[in-house]
């Protein structure tokens, strides 16, 4: 059965945890989403005993620094493994068609030519469109445009082995246009920039983000079984789980997960 590997849980400006990124693990292989904002992803993977030779699929949601810059490090280190013969097969990088040229440009501006020559051969850039379905690790994965108000961004849902649905709706509040992708999710991965009680301090609505209370309301209204709250501020990590859980529980009575960086959540 699948597991959710939580690599990072913070928003773009955090300093006490890593930026939000994660992977679905199935049978020892990983479908990774985003890579955070830098080479901190390398330490996270090492600490979680995730071998890069088992990462063949990475989805990049959008162009913001805290989601895309870590991809350069993934390309660098996986590319090096390809060149030294320790990585089998291809690395598949998925994103919407407007973002792939930016990923390639970042790599070509910052990496050695011998690594960039792998792009298009062993490192494959794959555009996905709104509503497109692909098979990844034996799962039916459907990508969708979240209709962002900032940078074009895609989310996805995946059908797990038990037939239930996991949905990543990006790092913005759910747009009603995306409701069909989210309805009846067993697992809803949702951003929660801060607590509702702290909204005047962190101003989530000015940044088009949600509070834990807002995310819980979405999970309730869309009939989710479980919600994972992340992409948060990091001022009180010691008490973040209990505080965010308590606020979400006021509206949502399913499973509430507020993970720390490095946690593994069974999805069965």
Secondary structure as a PSIPRED ss2 file (coil, helix, strand):
# PSIPRED VFORMAT (PSIPRED V4.0)

   1 X C   1.000  0.000  0.000
   2 X C   1.000  0.000  0.000
   3 X E   0.000  0.000  1.000
   4 X E   0.000  0.000  1.000
   5 X E   0.000  0.000  1.000
   6 X E   0.000  0.000  1.000
   7 X E   0.000  0.000  1.000
   8 X E   0.000  0.000  1.000
   9 X C   1.000  0.000  0.000
  10 X E   0.000  0.000  1.000
  11 X C   1.000  0.000  0.000
  12 X C   1.000  0.000  0.000
  13 X C   1.000  0.000  0.000
  14 X C   1.000  0.000  0.000
  15 X C   1.000  0.000  0.000
  16 X C   1.000  0.000  0.000
  17 X C   1.000  0.000  0.000
  18 X C   1.000  0.000  0.000
  19 X E   0.000  0.000  1.000
  20 X C   1.000  0.000  0.000
  21 X E   0.000  0.000  1.000
  22 X E   0.000  0.000  1.000
  23 X E   0.000  0.000  1.000
  24 X E   0.000  0.000  1.000
  25 X E   0.000  0.000  1.000
  26 X E   0.000  0.000  1.000
  27 X C   1.000  0.000  0.000
  28 X C   1.000  0.000  0.000
  29 X E   0.000  0.000  1.000
  30 X E   0.000  0.000  1.000
  31 X E   0.000  0.000  1.000
  32 X E   0.000  0.000  1.000
  33 X E   0.000  0.000  1.000
  34 X C   1.000  0.000  0.000
  35 X C   1.000  0.000  0.000
  36 X C   1.000  0.000  0.000
  37 X C   1.000  0.000  0.000
  38 X C   1.000  0.000  0.000
  39 X C   1.000  0.000  0.000
  40 X H   0.000  1.000  0.000
  41 X H   0.000  1.000  0.000
  42 X H   0.000  1.000  0.000
  43 X H   0.000  1.000  0.000
  44 X H   0.000  1.000  0.000
  45 X H   0.000  1.000  0.000
  46 X H   0.000  1.000  0.000
  47 X H   0.000  1.000  0.000
  48 X C   1.000  0.000  0.000
  49 X C   1.000  0.000  0.000
  50 X C   1.000  0.000  0.000
  51 X C   1.000  0.000  0.000
  52 X H   0.000  1.000  0.000
  53 X H   0.000  1.000  0.000
  54 X H   0.000  1.000  0.000
  55 X E   0.000  0.000  1.000
  56 X E   0.000  0.000  1.000
  57 X E   0.000  0.000  1.000
  58 X E   0.000  0.000  1.000
  59 X E   0.000  0.000  1.000
  60 X C   1.000  0.000  0.000
  61 X C   1.000  0.000  0.000
  62 X C   1.000  0.000  0.000
  63 X C   1.000  0.000  0.000
  64 X C   1.000  0.000  0.000
  65 X H   0.000  1.000  0.000
  66 X H   0.000  1.000  0.000
  67 X H   0.000  1.000  0.000
  68 X H   0.000  1.000  0.000
  69 X H   0.000  1.000  0.000
  70 X H   0.000  1.000  0.000
  71 X H   0.000  1.000  0.000
  72 X H   0.000  1.000  0.000
  73 X H   0.000  1.000  0.000
  74 X H   0.000  1.000  0.000
  75 X H   0.000  1.000  0.000
  76 X H   0.000  1.000  0.000
  77 X H   0.000  1.000  0.000
  78 X H   0.000  1.000  0.000
  79 X H   0.000  1.000  0.000
  80 X H   0.000  1.000  0.000
  81 X H   0.000  1.000  0.000
  82 X H   0.000  1.000  0.000
  83 X H   0.000  1.000  0.000
  84 X C   1.000  0.000  0.000
  85 X C   1.000  0.000  0.000
  86 X C   1.000  0.000  0.000
  87 X C   1.000  0.000  0.000
  88 X C   1.000  0.000  0.000
  89 X C   1.000  0.000  0.000
  90 X C   1.000  0.000  0.000
  91 X E   0.000  0.000  1.000
  92 X E   0.000  0.000  1.000
  93 X E   0.000  0.000  1.000
  94 X E   0.000  0.000  1.000
  95 X E   0.000  0.000  1.000
  96 X C   1.000  0.000  0.000
  97 X H   0.000  1.000  0.000
  98 X H   0.000  1.000  0.000
  99 X H   0.000  1.000  0.000
 100 X H   0.000  1.000  0.000
 101 X H   0.000  1.000  0.000
 102 X H   0.000  1.000  0.000
 103 X H   0.000  1.000  0.000
 104 X H   0.000  1.000  0.000
 105 X H   0.000  1.000  0.000
 106 X H   0.000  1.000  0.000
 107 X H   0.000  1.000  0.000
 108 X H   0.000  1.000  0.000
 109 X H   0.000  1.000  0.000
 110 X H   0.000  1.000  0.000
 111 X C   1.000  0.000  0.000
 112 X C   1.000  0.000  0.000
 113 X H   0.000  1.000  0.000
 114 X H   0.000  1.000  0.000
 115 X H   0.000  1.000  0.000
 116 X H   0.000  1.000  0.000
 117 X C   1.000  0.000  0.000
 118 X C   1.000  0.000  0.000
 119 X E   0.000  0.000  1.000
 120 X C   1.000  0.000  0.000
 121 X C   1.000  0.000  0.000
 122 X C   1.000  0.000  0.000
 123 X E   0.000  0.000  1.000
 124 X E   0.000  0.000  1.000
 125 X E   0.000  0.000  1.000
 126 X E   0.000  0.000  1.000
 127 X E   0.000  0.000  1.000
 128 X C   1.000  0.000  0.000
 129 X C   1.000  0.000  0.000
 130 X C   1.000  0.000  0.000
 131 X C   1.000  0.000  0.000
 132 X C   1.000  0.000  0.000
 133 X E   0.000  0.000  1.000
 134 X E   0.000  0.000  1.000
 135 X E   0.000  0.000  1.000
 136 X E   0.000  0.000  1.000
 137 X C   1.000  0.000  0.000
 138 X C   1.000  0.000  0.000
 139 X E   0.000  0.000  1.000
 140 X E   0.000  0.000  1.000
 141 X E   0.000  0.000  1.000
 142 X E   0.000  0.000  1.000
 143 X E   0.000  0.000  1.000
 144 X E   0.000  0.000  1.000
 145 X E   0.000  0.000  1.000
 146 X C   1.000  0.000  0.000
 147 X C   1.000  0.000  0.000
 148 X C   1.000  0.000  0.000
 149 X C   1.000  0.000  0.000
 150 X C   1.000  0.000  0.000
 151 X C   1.000  0.000  0.000
 152 X C   1.000  0.000  0.000
 153 X C   1.000  0.000  0.000
 154 X E   0.000  0.000  1.000
 155 X E   0.000  0.000  1.000
 156 X E   0.000  0.000  1.000
 157 X E   0.000  0.000  1.000
 158 X E   0.000  0.000  1.000
 159 X E   0.000  0.000  1.000
 160 X C   1.000  0.000  0.000
 161 X C   1.000  0.000  0.000
 162 X C   1.000  0.000  0.000
 163 X C   1.000  0.000  0.000
 164 X C   1.000  0.000  0.000
 165 X E   0.000  0.000  1.000
 166 X E   0.000  0.000  1.000
 167 X E   0.000  0.000  1.000
 168 X E   0.000  0.000  1.000
 169 X C   1.000  0.000  0.000
 170 X C   1.000  0.000  0.000
 171 X C   1.000  0.000  0.000
 172 X C   1.000  0.000  0.000
 173 X C   1.000  0.000  0.000
 174 X C   1.000  0.000  0.000
 175 X C   1.000  0.000  0.000
 176 X H   0.000  1.000  0.000
 177 X H   0.000  1.000  0.000
 178 X H   0.000  1.000  0.000
 179 X H   0.000  1.000  0.000
 180 X H   0.000  1.000  0.000
 181 X H   0.000  1.000  0.000
 182 X H   0.000  1.000  0.000
 183 X C   1.000  0.000  0.000
 184 X C   1.000  0.000  0.000
 185 X C   1.000  0.000  0.000
 186 X C   1.000  0.000  0.000
 187 X E   0.000  0.000  1.000
 188 X E   0.000  0.000  1.000
 189 X E   0.000  0.000  1.000
 190 X E   0.000  0.000  1.000
 191 X E   0.000  0.000  1.000
 192 X C   1.000  0.000  0.000
 193 X C   1.000  0.000  0.000
 194 X E   0.000  0.000  1.000
 195 X C   1.000  0.000  0.000
 196 X H   0.000  1.000  0.000
 197 X H   0.000  1.000  0.000
 198 X H   0.000  1.000  0.000
 199 X H   0.000  1.000  0.000
 200 X H   0.000  1.000  0.000
 201 X H   0.000  1.000  0.000
 202 X H   0.000  1.000  0.000
 203 X C   1.000  0.000  0.000
 204 X C   1.000  0.000  0.000
 205 X H   0.000  1.000  0.000
 206 X H   0.000  1.000  0.000
 207 X H   0.000  1.000  0.000
 208 X C   1.000  0.000  0.000
 209 X C   1.000  0.000  0.000
 210 X C   1.000  0.000  0.000
 211 X E   0.000  0.000  1.000
 212 X H   0.000  1.000  0.000
 213 X H   0.000  1.000  0.000
 214 X H   0.000  1.000  0.000
 215 X H   0.000  1.000  0.000
 216 X H   0.000  1.000  0.000
 217 X H   0.000  1.000  0.000
 218 X H   0.000  1.000  0.000
 219 X H   0.000  1.000  0.000
 220 X H   0.000  1.000  0.000
 221 X H   0.000  1.000  0.000
 222 X C   1.000  0.000  0.000
 223 X C   1.000  0.000  0.000
 224 X C   1.000  0.000  0.000
 225 X C   1.000  0.000  0.000
 226 X E   0.000  0.000  1.000
 227 X E   0.000  0.000  1.000
 228 X E   0.000  0.000  1.000
 229 X E   0.000  0.000  1.000
 230 X E   0.000  0.000  1.000
 231 X C   1.000  0.000  0.000
 232 X E   0.000  0.000  1.000
 233 X C   1.000  0.000  0.000
 234 X C   1.000  0.000  0.000
 235 X C   1.000  0.000  0.000
 236 X C   1.000  0.000  0.000
 237 X H   0.000  1.000  0.000
 238 X H   0.000  1.000  0.000
 239 X H   0.000  1.000  0.000
 240 X H   0.000  1.000  0.000
 241 X H   0.000  1.000  0.000
 242 X H   0.000  1.000  0.000
 243 X H   0.000  1.000  0.000
 244 X H   0.000  1.000  0.000
 245 X H   0.000  1.000  0.000
 246 X H   0.000  1.000  0.000
 247 X H   0.000  1.000  0.000
 248 X H   0.000  1.000  0.000
 249 X H   0.000  1.000  0.000
 250 X C   1.000  0.000  0.000
 251 X C   1.000  0.000  0.000
 252 X C   1.000  0.000  0.000
 253 X C   1.000  0.000  0.000
 254 X C   1.000  0.000  0.000
 255 X E   0.000  0.000  1.000
 256 X E   0.000  0.000  1.000
 257 X E   0.000  0.000  1.000
 258 X C   1.000  0.000  0.000
 259 X C   1.000  0.000  0.000
 260 X C   1.000  0.000  0.000
 261 X C   1.000  0.000  0.000
 262 X C   1.000  0.000  0.000
 263 X C   1.000  0.000  0.000
 264 X E   0.000  0.000  1.000
 265 X E   0.000  0.000  1.000
 266 X E   0.000  0.000  1.000
 267 X C   1.000  0.000  0.000
 268 X C   1.000  0.000  0.000
